Amino acid sequence: MSQRNRTLQETTTSHSPAEVLQAAKDFFGRQTGIYAAFPEQESKNHVTMRGQGGEEVVIAAFPGEGGTKVTGSTYLFDQQIARFFATLAPVPLAIATESGE
């Protein structure tokens, strides 16, 4: 996968937006060494975190049809965003099928 395709990642979860953003702060705050990132700005639908060397990680979450839509954007922490997304509860199959996902 090219770097361009890894800088913005998306998923859908059954968690609420507030739960997703808290989980992101917890997940990135407990990473070790160069992969830790800490909140810099936040709103009810996003959190911007800074990591090693000023690397920016942005997680946004919005309620949507069939679950909460979550996006993650970064240039260097793409693997960590993918790992974070893997910790989020999936949308139940019946809901995902009904909404066409």
N, CA, C and O atoms as CSV, one atom per row, in Angstrom:
chain,resi,resn,atom,element,x,y,z
A,1,MET,N,N,0.849,-1.177,0.000
A,1,MET,CA,C,0.000,0.000,0.000
A,1,MET,C,C,0.893,1.238,0.000
A,1,MET,O,O,1.846,1.323,0.775
A,2,SER,N,N,0.590,2.170,-0.850
A,2,SER,CA,C,1.402,3.386,-0.934
A,2,SER,C,C,1.180,4.264,0.296
A,2,SER,O,O,0.160,4.152,0.976
A,3,GLN,N,N,2.145,5.134,0.571
A,3,GLN,CA,C,2.025,6.038,1.720
A,3,GLN,C,C,0.789,6.909,1.598
A,3,GLN,O,O,0.134,7.190,2.601
A,4,ARG,N,N,0.461,7.337,0.403
A,4,ARG,CA,C,-0.721,8.180,0.194
A,4,ARG,C,C,-1.982,7.466,0.695
A,4,ARG,O,O,-2.844,8.098,1.306
A,5,ASN,N,N,-2.097,6.165,0.444
A,5,ASN,CA,C,-3.274,5.413,0.860
A,5,ASN,C,C,-3.277,5.094,2.349
A,5,ASN,O,O,-4.308,4.693,2.887
A,6,ARG,N,N,-2.141,5.264,3.026
A,6,ARG,CA,C,-2.081,4.979,4.458
A,6,ARG,C,C,-2.274,6.215,5.313
A,6,ARG,O,O,-2.468,6.088,6.522
A,7,THR,N,N,-2.227,7.408,4.735
A,7,THR,CA,C,-2.306,8.618,5.552
A,7,THR,C,C,-3.710,8.892,6.071
A,7,THR,O,O,-3.856,9.579,7.082
A,8,LEU,N,N,-4.740,8.383,5.420
A,8,LEU,CA,C,-6.118,8.528,5.889
A,8,LEU,C,C,-6.757,7.148,5.910
A,8,LEU,O,O,-6.913,6.505,4.872
A,9,GLN,N,N,-7.121,6.708,7.097
A,9,GLN,CA,C,-7.749,5.402,7.258
A,9,GLN,C,C,-9.142,5.597,7.836
A,9,GLN,O,O,-9.394,6.561,8.558
A,10,GLU,N,N,-10.045,4.676,7.515
A,10,GLU,CA,C,-11.431,4.775,7.976
A,10,GLU,C,C,-11.926,3.427,8.471
A,10,GLU,O,O,-11.483,2.376,8.008
A,11,THR,N,N,-12.851,3.477,9.418
A,11,THR,CA,C,-13.515,2.279,9.904
A,11,THR,C,C,-14.871,2.678,10.473
A,11,THR,O,O,-15.176,3.864,10.600
A,12,THR,N,N,-15.673,1.688,10.811
A,12,THR,CA,C,-16.965,1.911,11.459
A,12,THR,C,C,-17.001,1.045,12.709
A,12,THR,O,O,-16.539,-0.096,12.691
A,13,THR,N,N,-17.545,1.581,13.786
A,13,THR,CA,C,-17.594,0.857,15.052
A,13,THR,C,C,-18.950,1.028,15.716
A,13,THR,O,O,-19.722,1.921,15.369
A,14,SER,N,N,-19.223,0.159,16.671
A,14,SER,CA,C,-20.462,0.281,17.443
A,14,SER,C,C,-20.290,1.221,18.637
A,14,SER,O,O,-21.274,1.549,19.301
A,15,HIS,N,N,-19.067,1.659,18.921
A,15,HIS,CA,C,-18.826,2.618,20.007
A,15,HIS,C,C,-19.386,3.992,19.639
A,15,HIS,O,O,-19.523,4.320,18.460
A,16,SER,N,N,-19.706,4.784,20.651
A,16,SER,CA,C,-20.129,6.171,20.422
A,16,SER,C,C,-18.899,7.010,20.070
A,16,SER,O,O,-17.774,6.600,20.355
A,17,PRO,N,N,-19.099,8.185,19.451
A,17,PRO,CA,C,-17.948,9.050,19.165
A,17,PRO,C,C,-17.125,9.383,20.412
A,17,PRO,O,O,-15.896,9.375,20.357
A,18,ALA,N,N,-17.785,9.671,21.525
A,18,ALA,CA,C,-17.062,9.998,22.759
A,18,ALA,C,C,-16.208,8.820,23.225
A,18,ALA,O,O,-15.080,9.013,23.678
A,19,GLU,N,N,-16.738,7.603,23.117
A,19,GLU,CA,C,-15.975,6.412,23.509
A,19,GLU,C,C,-14.763,6.211,22.600
A,19,GLU,O,O,-13.688,5.833,23.067
A,20,VAL,N,N,-14.936,6.462,21.312
A,20,VAL,CA,C,-13.827,6.318,20.358
A,20,VAL,C,C,-12.710,7.297,20.692
A,20,VAL,O,O,-11.539,6.917,20.724
A,21,LEU,N,N,-13.062,8.549,20.941
A,21,LEU,CA,C,-12.043,9.562,21.209
A,21,LEU,C,C,-11.316,9.288,22.520
A,21,LEU,O,O,-10.105,9.490,22.608
A,22,GLN,N,N,-12.038,8.834,23.533
A,22,GLN,CA,C,-11.384,8.481,24.794
A,22,GLN,C,C,-10.468,7.282,24.594
A,22,GLN,O,O,-9.356,7.250,25.122
A,23,ALA,N,N,-10.932,6.301,23.836
A,23,ALA,CA,C,-10.107,5.123,23.549
A,23,ALA,C,C,-8.837,5.514,22.791
A,23,ALA,O,O,-7.771,4.951,23.039
A,24,ALA,N,N,-8.944,6.472,21.872
A,24,ALA,CA,C,-7.763,6.933,21.121
A,24,ALA,C,C,-6.752,7.582,22.061
A,24,ALA,O,O,-5.556,7.305,21.978
A,25,LYS,N,N,-7.230,8.443,22.952
A,25,LYS,CA,C,-6.322,9.100,23.895
A,25,LYS,C,C,-5.647,8.072,24.798
A,25,LYS,O,O,-4.454,8.178,25.084
A,26,ASP,N,N,-6.412,7.081,25.245
A,26,ASP,CA,C,-5.846,6.026,26.089
A,26,ASP,C,C,-4.828,5.189,25.317
A,26,ASP,O,O,-3.735,4.918,25.814
A,27,PHE,N,N,-5.191,4.783,24.102
A,27,PHE,CA,C,-4.331,3.925,23.284
A,27,PHE,C,C,-3.004,4.610,22.970
A,27,PHE,O,O,-1.941,4.035,23.207
A,28,PHE,N,N,-3.054,5.818,22.446
A,28,PHE,CA,C,-1.820,6.496,22.047
A,28,PHE,C,C,-1.014,6.975,23.252
A,28,PHE,O,O,0.207,7.099,23.163
A,29,GLY,N,N,-1.677,7.244,24.370
A,29,GLY,CA,C,-0.972,7.666,25.573
A,29,GLY,C,C,-0.182,6.559,26.230
A,29,GLY,O,O,0.791,6.829,26.934
A,30,ARG,N,N,-0.581,5.307,26.014
A,30,ARG,CA,C,0.130,4.198,26.649
A,30,ARG,C,C,1.135,3.509,25.722
A,30,ARG,O,O,1.773,2.535,26.121
A,31,GLN,N,N,1.282,4.004,24.494
A,31,GLN,CA,C,2.304,3.456,23.596
A,31,GLN,C,C,3.682,3.816,24.143
A,31,GLN,O,O,3.836,4.805,24.860
A,32,THR,N,N,4.668,3.015,23.801
A,32,THR,CA,C,6.005,3.258,24.328
A,32,THR,C,C,6.874,4.022,23.338
A,32,THR,O,O,6.682,3.953,22.124
A,33,GLY,N,N,7.819,4.741,23.886
A,33,GLY,CA,C,8.838,5.405,23.086
A,33,GLY,C,C,8.320,6.302,21.993
A,33,GLY,O,O,7.507,7.195,22.231
A,34,ILE,N,N,8.801,6.056,20.788
A,34,ILE,CA,C,8.512,6.947,19.671
A,34,ILE,C,C,7.074,6.867,19.179
A,34,ILE,O,O,6.667,7.698,18.367
A,35,TYR,N,N,6.286,5.891,19.645
A,35,TYR,CA,C,4.914,5.746,19.158
A,35,TYR,C,C,3.864,6.335,20.095
A,35,TYR,O,O,2.667,6.208,19.836
A,36,ALA,N,N,4.292,6.973,21.169
A,36,ALA,CA,C,3.344,7.635,22.062
A,36,ALA,C,C,2.927,8.977,21.450
A,36,ALA,O,O,3.721,9.642,20.785
A,37,ALA,N,N,1.679,9.358,21.686
A,37,ALA,CA,C,1.168,10.656,21.228
A,37,ALA,C,C,0.197,11.162,22.280
A,37,ALA,O,O,-0.525,10.381,22.899
A,38,PHE,N,N,0.183,12.467,22.476
A,38,PHE,CA,C,-0.599,13.051,23.554
A,38,PHE,C,C,-1.506,14.157,23.033
A,38,PHE,O,O,-1.137,14.889,22.115
A,39,PRO,N,N,-2.712,14.280,23.629
A,39,PRO,CA,C,-3.706,15.253,23.143
A,39,PRO,C,C,-3.164,16.675,23.094
A,39,PRO,O,O,-2.476,17.148,23.999
A,40,GLU,N,N,-3.508,17.329,21.991
A,40,GLU,CA,C,-3.130,18.728,21.808
A,40,GLU,C,C,-4.375,19.598,21.642
A,40,GLU,O,O,-4.481,20.664,22.247
A,41,GLN,N,N,-5.313,19.135,20.818
A,41,GLN,CA,C,-6.583,19.836,20.600
A,41,GLN,C,C,-7.679,18.786,20.544
A,41,GLN,O,O,-7.445,17.647,20.139
A,42,GLU,N,N,-8.874,19.179,20.953
A,42,GLU,CA,C,-9.989,18.250,20.816
A,42,GLU,C,C,-11.319,18.978,20.804
A,42,GLU,O,O,-11.455,20.092,21.309
A,43,SER,N,N,-12.292,18.310,20.210
A,43,SER,CA,C,-13.675,18.772,20.202
A,43,SER,C,C,-14.529,17.539,20.473
A,43,SER,O,O,-14.002,16.471,20.784
A,44,LYS,N,N,-15.834,17.686,20.356
A,44,LYS,CA,C,-16.697,16.528,20.611
A,44,LYS,C,C,-16.571,15.469,19.516
A,44,LYS,O,O,-17.018,14.337,19.696
A,45,ASN,N,N,-15.961,15.831,18.376
A,45,ASN,CA,C,-15.847,14.877,17.275
A,45,ASN,C,C,-14.423,14.592,16.813
A,45,ASN,O,O,-14.238,13.840,15.855
A,46,HIS,N,N,-13.407,15.167,17.461
A,46,HIS,CA,C,-12.039,14.864,17.033
A,46,HIS,C,C,-11.052,15.073,18.171
A,46,HIS,O,O,-11.330,15.772,19.146
A,47,VAL,N,N,-9.900,14.450,18.018
A,47,VAL,CA,C,-8.770,14.716,18.902
A,47,VAL,C,C,-7.518,14.758,18.025
A,47,VAL,O,O,-7.299,13.889,17.182
A,48,THR,N,N,-6.707,15.788,18.246
A,48,THR,CA,C,-5.417,15.913,17.574
A,48,THR,C,C,-4.352,15.656,18.622
A,48,THR,O,O,-4.348,16.278,19.684
A,49,MET,N,N,-3.450,14.737,18.317
A,49,MET,CA,C,-2.388,14.379,19.254
A,49,MET,C,C,-1.031,14.623,18.603
A,49,MET,O,O,-0.900,14.590,17.379
A,50,ARG,N,N,-0.029,14.867,19.437
A,50,ARG,CA,C,1.346,15.059,18.965
A,50,ARG,C,C,2.211,13.946,19.520
A,50,ARG,O,O,2.096,13.551,20.681
A,51,GLY,N,N,3.084,13.453,18.648
A,51,GLY,CA,C,4.008,12.404,19.041
A,51,GLY,C,C,5.442,12.822,18.804
A,51,GLY,O,O,5.751,14.005,18.660
A,52,GLN,N,N,6.313,11.825,18.768
A,52,GLN,CA,C,7.746,12.015,18.567
A,52,GLN,C,C,8.025,12.910,17.368
A,52,GLN,O,O,7.464,12.701,16.292
A,53,GLY,N,N,8.872,13.888,17.544
A,53,GLY,CA,C,9.262,14.771,16.450
A,53,GLY,C,C,8.153,15.674,15.959
A,53,GLY,O,O,8.253,16.237,14.869
A,54,GLY,N,N,7.085,15.825,16.751
A,54,GLY,CA,C,5.971,16.680,16.355
A,54,GLY,C,C,4.971,16.014,15.433
A,54,GLY,O,O,4.081,16.677,14.901
A,55,GLU,N,N,5.108,14.690,15.232
A,55,GLU,CA,C,4.179,13.972,14.356
A,55,GLU,C,C,2.744,14.152,14.840
A,55,GLU,O,O,2.453,13.983,16.024
A,56,GLU,N,N,1.855,14.494,13.920
A,56,GLU,CA,C,0.447,14.726,14.239
A,56,GLU,C,C,-0.381,13.479,13.935
A,56,GLU,O,O,-0.215,12.835,12.899
A,57,VAL,N,N,-1.273,13.161,14.862
A,57,VAL,CA,C,-2.238,12.075,14.690
A,57,VAL,C,C,-3.608,12.688,14.934
A,57,VAL,O,O,-3.841,13.292,15.981
A,58,VAL,N,N,-4.514,12.540,13.979
A,58,VAL,CA,C,-5.865,13.074,14.129
A,58,VAL,C,C,-6.848,11.922,14.034
A,58,VAL,O,O,-6.828,11.152,13.074
A,59,ILE,N,N,-7.708,11.810,15.037
A,59,ILE,CA,C,-8.782,10.823,15.039
A,59,ILE,C,C,-10.092,11.602,15.099
A,59,ILE,O,O,-10.262,12.475,15.951
A,60,ALA,N,N,-11.011,11.287,14.198
A,60,ALA,CA,C,-12.334,11.923,14.185
A,60,ALA,C,C,-13.391,10.835,14.229
A,60,ALA,O,O,-13.198,9.751,13.679
A,61,ALA,N,N,-14.508,11.124,14.882
A,61,ALA,CA,C,-15.593,10.149,15.007
A,61,ALA,C,C,-16.931,10.872,14.909
A,61,ALA,O,O,-17.169,11.863,15.600
A,62,PHE,N,N,-17.799,10.362,14.039
A,62,PHE,CA,C,-19.109,10.958,13.801
A,62,PHE,C,C,-20.165,9.875,13.775
A,62,PHE,O,O,-19.957,8.822,13.174
A,63,PRO,N,N,-21.315,10.121,14.429
A,63,PRO,CA,C,-22.388,9.132,14.346
A,63,PRO,C,C,-22.859,9.017,12.902
A,63,PRO,O,O,-22.982,10.017,12.195
A,64,GLY,N,N,-23.116,7.810,12.485
A,64,GLY,CA,C,-23.569,7.589,11.114
A,64,GLY,C,C,-24.567,6.459,11.064
A,64,GLY,O,O,-24.844,5.800,12.066
A,65,GLU,N,N,-25.093,6.250,9.900
A,65,GLU,CA,C,-26.031,5.160,9.703
A,65,GLU,C,C,-25.278,3.842,9.883
A,65,GLU,O,O,-24.292,3.586,9.193
A,66,GLY,N,N,-25.738,3.022,10.797
A,66,GLY,CA,C,-25.098,1.730,11.006
A,66,GLY,C,C,-23.883,1.750,11.908
A,66,GLY,O,O,-23.153,0.761,11.959
A,67,GLY,N,N,-23.638,2.835,12.621
A,67,GLY,CA,C,-22.508,2.883,13.544
A,67,GLY,C,C,-21.769,4.202,13.471
A,67,GLY,O,O,-22.144,5.101,12.719
A,68,THR,N,N,-20.723,4.305,14.254
A,68,THR,CA,C,-19.911,5.514,14.282
A,68,THR,C,C,-18.816,5.413,13.231
A,68,THR,O,O,-18.067,4.437,13.194
A,69,LYS,N,N,-18.727,6.420,12.383
A,69,LYS,CA,C,-17.686,6.485,11.356
A,69,LYS,C,C,-16.439,7.093,11.988
A,69,LYS,O,O,-16.503,8.161,12.597
A,70,VAL,N,N,-15.313,6.413,11.844
A,70,VAL,CA,C,-14.063,6.853,12.453
A,70,VAL,C,C,-13.011,7.027,11.365
A,70,VAL,O,O,-12.834,6.151,10.519
A,71,THR,N,N,-12.316,8.157,11.390
A,71,THR,CA,C,-11.195,8.365,10.476
A,71,THR,C,C,-9.946,8.650,11.297
A,71,THR,O,O,-10.011,9.233,12.380
A,72,GLY,N,N,-8.831,8.234,10.767
A,72,GLY,CA,C,-7.545,8.493,11.391
A,72,GLY,C,C,-6.587,9.011,10.345
A,72,GLY,O,O,-6.497,8.450,9.253
A,73,SER,N,N,-5.873,10.070,10.660
A,73,SER,CA,C,-4.957,10.671,9.699
A,73,SER,C,C,-3.604,10.921,10.356
A,73,SER,O,O,-3.526,11.420,11.479
A,74,THR,N,N,-2.554,10.571,9.645
A,74,THR,CA,C,-1.184,10.779,10.092
A,74,THR,C,C,-0.262,10.542,8.918
A,74,THR,O,O,-0.685,10.015,7.888
A,75,TYR,N,N,0.975,10.919,9.060
A,75,TYR,CA,C,1.937,10.622,7.998
A,75,TYR,C,C,2.815,9.434,8.383
A,75,TYR,O,O,3.091,8.573,7.548
A,76,LEU,N,N,3.256,9.381,9.641
A,76,LEU,CA,C,4.179,8.328,10.056
A,76,LEU,C,C,3.572,7.263,10.959
A,76,LEU,O,O,4.109,6.158,11.034
A,77,PHE,N,N,2.472,7.556,11.645
A,77,PHE,CA,C,1.911,6.621,12.618
A,77,PHE,C,C,0.814,5.745,12.014
A,77,PHE,O,O,-0.092,5.323,12.732
A,78,ASP,N,N,0.876,5.464,10.717
A,78,ASP,CA,C,-0.199,4.708,10.056
A,78,ASP,C,C,-0.385,3.322,10.657
A,78,ASP,O,O,-1.519,2.862,10.789
A,79,GLN,N,N,0.703,2.643,11.026
A,79,GLN,CA,C,0.580,1.317,11.627
A,79,GLN,C,C,-0.116,1.392,12.978
A,79,GLN,O,O,-0.912,0.516,13.317
A,80,GLN,N,N,0.175,2.420,13.741
A,80,GLN,CA,C,-0.456,2.567,15.049
A,80,GLN,C,C,-1.943,2.874,14.904
A,80,GLN,O,O,-2.745,2.399,15.708
A,81,ILE,N,N,-2.328,3.654,13.900
A,81,ILE,CA,C,-3.756,3.900,13.672
A,81,ILE,C,C,-4.451,2.596,13.308
A,81,ILE,O,O,-5.542,2.322,13.807
A,82,ALA,N,N,-3.844,1.793,12.452
A,82,ALA,CA,C,-4.437,0.501,12.091
A,82,ALA,C,C,-4.590,-0.384,13.325
A,82,ALA,O,O,-5.604,-1.065,13.478
A,83,ARG,N,N,-3.597,-0.376,14.197
A,83,ARG,CA,C,-3.691,-1.162,15.442
A,83,ARG,C,C,-4.796,-0.623,16.344
A,83,ARG,O,O,-5.541,-1.395,16.946
A,84,PHE,N,N,-4.900,0.695,16.436
A,84,PHE,CA,C,-5.972,1.282,17.240
A,84,PHE,C,C,-7.334,0.879,16.689
A,84,PHE,O,O,-8.209,0.467,17.450
A,85,PHE,N,N,-7.522,0.993,15.384
A,85,PHE,CA,C,-8.799,0.609,14.774
A,85,PHE,C,C,-9.142,-0.848,15.080
A,85,PHE,O,O,-10.313,-1.183,15.255
A,86,ALA,N,N,-8.132,-1.714,15.146
A,86,ALA,CA,C,-8.362,-3.132,15.433
A,86,ALA,C,C,-8.883,-3.350,16.852
A,86,ALA,O,O,-9.454,-4.402,17.139
A,87,THR,N,N,-8.696,-2.371,17.746
A,87,THR,CA,C,-9.190,-2.510,19.120
A,87,THR,C,C,-10.646,-2.087,19.266
A,87,THR,O,O,-11.270,-2.373,20.287
A,88,LEU,N,N,-11.195,-1.412,18.262
A,88,LEU,CA,C,-12.575,-0.922,18.339
A,88,LEU,C,C,-13.565,-2.046,18.044
A,88,LEU,O,O,-13.334,-2.882,17.170
A,89,ALA,N,N,-14.664,-2.048,18.783
A,89,ALA,CA,C,-15.697,-3.064,18.566
A,89,ALA,C,C,-16.295,-2.896,17.174
A,89,ALA,O,O,-16.609,-1.780,16.761
A,90,PRO,N,N,-16.450,-3.995,16.455
A,90,PRO,CA,C,-17.040,-3.899,15.110
A,90,PRO,C,C,-18.538,-3.633,15.177
A,90,PRO,O,O,-19.168,-3.796,16.222
A,91,VAL,N,N,-19.086,-3.228,14.062
A,91,VAL,CA,C,-20.532,-3.064,13.939
A,91,VAL,C,C,-21.113,-4.465,13.779
A,91,VAL,O,O,-20.587,-5.250,12.990
A,92,PRO,N,N,-22.185,-4.806,14.504
A,92,PRO,CA,C,-22.795,-6.127,14.326
A,92,PRO,C,C,-23.147,-6.367,12.860
A,92,PRO,O,O,-23.588,-5.452,12.165
A,93,LEU,N,N,-22.953,-7.583,12.398
A,93,LEU,CA,C,-23.134,-7.930,10.991
A,93,LEU,C,C,-24.512,-7.558,10.463
A,93,LEU,O,O,-24.623,-7.080,9.334
A,94,ALA,N,N,-25.564,-7.765,11.247
A,94,ALA,CA,C,-26.926,-7.458,10.788
A,94,ALA,C,C,-27.069,-5.973,10.463
A,94,ALA,O,O,-27.707,-5.620,9.472
A,95,ILE,N,N,-26.494,-5.113,11.270
A,95,ILE,CA,C,-26.578,-3.671,11.037
A,95,ILE,C,C,-25.758,-3.295,9.809
A,95,ILE,O,O,-26.218,-2.523,8.968
A,96,ALA,N,N,-24.547,-3.837,9.700
A,96,ALA,CA,C,-23.689,-3.529,8.557
A,96,ALA,C,C,-24.338,-3.980,7.253
A,96,ALA,O,O,-24.245,-3.278,6.246
A,97,THR,N,N,-24.987,-5.126,7.255
A,97,THR,CA,C,-25.630,-5.650,6.052
A,97,THR,C,C,-26.823,-4.794,5.650
A,97,THR,O,O,-27.024,-4.528,4.465
A,98,GLU,N,N,-27.613,-4.363,6.621
A,98,GLU,CA,C,-28.792,-3.541,6.336
A,98,GLU,C,C,-28.422,-2.180,5.762
A,98,GLU,O,O,-29.146,-1.646,4.923
A,99,SER,N,N,-27.296,-1.611,6.208
A,99,SER,CA,C,-26.926,-0.275,5.740
A,99,SER,C,C,-26.064,-0.317,4.482
A,99,SER,O,O,-25.664,0.730,3.971
A,100,GLY,N,N,-25.777,-1.511,3.981
A,100,GLY,CA,C,-25.048,-1.636,2.728
A,100,GLY,C,C,-23.546,-1.570,2.847
A,100,GLY,O,O,-22.870,-1.364,1.839
A,101,GLU,N,N,-22.987,-1.739,4.044
A,101,GLU,CA,C,-21.526,-1.688,4.218
A,101,GLU,C,C,-20.918,-3.034,3.935
A,101,GLU,O,O,-19.701,-3.194,4.027
